[in-house]
Structures are given as C-alpha cells and as structure tokens.
Amino acid sequence: MRVVVSVGGSVLVPDPDSNRVEPYAAGIEELVAAGHEVAAVVGGGGVAREYIGAARDLGANEIELDQLGIAVTRLNARLLLAALDERVAASTVAEGYEGADEALHRGDVAVMGGVVPAQTTDAVAAALAEYVDADLLVYATSVPGVFSADPDDEPDAERYDELTASALVETVATMEMNAGSSAPVDLLATKVIQRAGIDTIVLDGSEPDRVVRAVQSGEFDGTRIVPDER
C-alpha cells in the first residue's frame, strides 16, 4: 500500500528536546519493512509560529511569513530524515511533488515540508497523496479526529467516527468561519481530498504507534474520511 503520512510540527517536534522524532522514524521503517511505500509531510508547529510572530512584529509581509514557515517545515523534515535509516530514506528533503514521487519510484521514503506560500502542509499532504496516487492519507494531528465544532470552545462537540469527503468540507468550512477556531485539517486540504477521493484518516498522532496500527490493521481512534461515492 502507498501511504502519505502528514505529521503536524507540534506533534513531531512539540519542543526541541522532545523524543518523538526517532519513534516516528522507527514507525515509518516498520511500515516499509511490512512492504508499504511511505511518504511523510512534516508541518512547522509551534516553532514556525514563534518565528512567524517575531517576523510579523518586524514588519514582514504575509508572503515573507509564509516563506519563513516553509523553511521551518523543511528543517523539521530534515530532522525526521536524519533519524531514518539511510538504506530506506531519500537522501534529501523533497521540495516539490515531483521530487517526492521520484523518491517513491526509487523505493525510498520521501520526506517533505511546505512547498509554496499560502498553502499549508495539510494541503501539501493531500496534494501529494493525489499526485502519487496514494492508497491512504493519514493526518497525525494534535486532536483525536474531526469534531462537529472546535472542542476547545465546545467541550460537548461530537467526534465523528466516519465522514464523507463532502461532509468533511462542510464541517471544516463552518469551523474556519469562526474567528480563532481550529480544525484538524484545513479547508483547502479537505477540497483536495474530496476531489481526489482519497481514503483518509485523522487521528491523534502523539504516539507514533497509532499511525503504524492504523495503516497495518485499519484500527485507530479517530475519524475516517471516505469518498463521496461510497
């Protein structure tokens, strides 16, 4: 199975001293050993937000801020790449979809961060999954699935076990319209998922084993997104 795993920066590197990079690398290597093709897209997380906040205070414009965020995602991706066994990983972080696709065709694990301004790594992961015709897209986030509303604001929000892609778009669009709310996957990513009909899982990725189990056995605690035609 060909799998794209999107790992939030706040999940992989919640702080520089965290011990999640090596376990994530080990999990990816386990999937490869089981015969899966794996590409990983890494986010910027709190480190990116700190740099962006500092640069905004210094007067940087939004495109410059996006470029700074992309740079941080690629640094996080380099951390993951460094932890992977060189026998299974690509030699460099891919800077575009073509490079990631080439790595997969060589039989390597592809690792990448952001690509262009105004596009989050949520959307990058969805676009990469579409580009390489992935069988499964997994979002390892800081929340355990997709909820009916922002659970930080509404503790009674319902978590969905399964949603169609169209329902996901509608749910995230409603959440993103509320100032200050957060969704586990951004709106552009949901539209790519809908367009491509990608089987998708959203789960709490704080434990890398959860990602491995979701891919290997289909068992997970989170939300499955299914194509509309099902």
N, C-alpha and C positions, 0 to 999 in steps of 0.2 A: 504494500500500500504506500502511496506517496502522500506525505503529510507535511503541512505547513503549521508550525507552532509559533504563535505570537506571544512573546513573553514581555509583559509590562516592565518598564525600567524599575518601577517601585517594587515589583515582585522579585526581579533578578538581583537588583542592587539597591535595597532599601537604604543602605548606608555603606560607605567604603569598606567597613570591617565585617560586613555580613558574610555568611558562609553558605551562600546559595549557588554561586557560580559553578563550583565543582560538582555539587549534586545534580545541577541541571545538565552539565556536560555528561555526567555518568548516565543520566536518564536517556539522553539522546543517543549515546553509544549503545545502550541496551536495546533501543528501538532498531538501530542499524544492525546490531547483531541478530535481531529477530527477522531481518530481511526487509525492513521498511526503508524507504527513501525519505530523508528528512531535510527540510529547510527551516531555519529559525529566523524570525524577525524580532529584533530587540528594541524596546522603547527607551525613552530618556529618563522618565521618572522624576523623582524629587531633585536630583542633581541638575537636570535640564531646567526645571522650573526655577531653581535658585539662580542659575546663570542668566536665564531669560529675564527674571525680575531685576537683577543687577544691571543688565544691559538696557532694559527699558528705562530705568532711573537715569541712565547716562544719555538717554535720548535716541537710542537705536530705533529704526523703523520696524514695521512688522515683518517685512521680508528678511531683514537682518536678524531679527529674533528667531524666525523660522530656521534660518541657516545655522544659527548657533545651536538650536535644538537638534538639528540633524547631525551636527558634529558630535554632540554628546551621545546620541543614539549609536553612532558608529564607534565611539570609544567603548560603550557598554558591549557592543557586538564584538569588539576586539578582545574584551575580557573573556567572553564566552568562547571565542575561537581559540584563545590561548589555553583554555582549560581542556579543550577537546584533544583527543589523541590525533596526532598529525597523520596517522595512517588512514583516518576516516574523514578528516575535515579538509575543506578547501584551504588553500594557502593564504588567502586574503579575504577580507570582508567585501562582499559584492556591493557595488554602488548603484546597481540597477538590476532590472528584472532579467535582462539577457545574461548578465554575469552569474546570477543565481541559477538560471536554467542550465547554463553550461556546466556549472559545478555538479548539478544533479546528474546530467548526462555522463559526466566522468565517473559517477559513482561516489562523489564526495558529499558531505554535509555542507549545505550552503548556509551562510550566516550573513545577515544584512541588517542595517538600521534604516534610517529615513532615506528618502530619495529626492524629493523636491519640496520647496516651500508650499505652504497651505495644504499639505497632505500629512496626516498623522500616520504613525506606524500601524494603527488599526487598519487604515485603508491600504497601506502598503502590503500588509499580510493578505488581505482579501484579494488585492490585485495580483499579487504573486501566486496565490492559490489558483486564480483563474488562468494566469499566464502559463503555468506549468501543468495545468490540468490535474490539480491535486484531488485525491480521493476524500481528504478530510482536512479541515481547518480547525485548529484548537486555539482558543484565546485563554491564556493563563493570566488571569487578572487578579486584582486585589479584592474582588467581591465574588460570592459563590453563585453566579448566574445572573440572569436577566429578571428584573423585578417590574411590577406594574407601575412603580413610582420610585423616586430616589429613596432608598431605605434609610439614608441619613436624616432625611426630613420627615419621612413617614414610616415609623417602626412597624406598622401593620401592613406595609406593602406586600403584595403576594409575589412569591417567586414562581416563575413558570418552569415546569419540567420540560415542556416542549412548545415551540412556536413555529409557525410557518415563517418563511422569509418576509412575506408581506406584513405579517403581524409584528415582526421584529422592527421593520421600518417604521410602522405607525407608533409603536411603543417608544422607540428611541427619539423619534421626532417630537413627541409630546414632552419627553423629559428634557430635551435640549432647548425647548422653548422657554423653560423655566429658568430664569437667571440664577446662576450659581449651582444648579443641579448637575449631577454627573451620571453618565451612562457607561456601562461596561464596554460598549463598542460604539464608536461614533457613527453619525448618520451616513457619511459617505461610504464607510465600510459596509454598513447594512445594505445599501443600494447595490454595491458590487456583489455582495453575497446573493442578493435577490436576483440580479441579472444573470449571474453565472450558475445559479442553482447548486451552490456548494454546500455539502453536508458540513455543519459547523457545530462546535461545542464551546460553551462559555463556562468556565469553572474557576474556582479559587486555586490559583497556582502557587500558593505559598509553600506547598510541599510538592517538589518535582515528581514524586512517585504518582501523584494524582494524574498527571499528564500521561505518564507511561501506562498506567492502568486503563485510562480512557481509550488510548489507541489500541492497546493489546487486547482488551476484553470488552470494550464498549461500556464498561461500568464506571460511573462517575457521579458526583454530587454537584449538579449544576443544571444548565439549560441546553437542550439540543435544538438546533435550528434546522428545519427540514425544508427542502424546495417546495414551492407552492403547488406543484402538480401532484404531490403525494396525497 
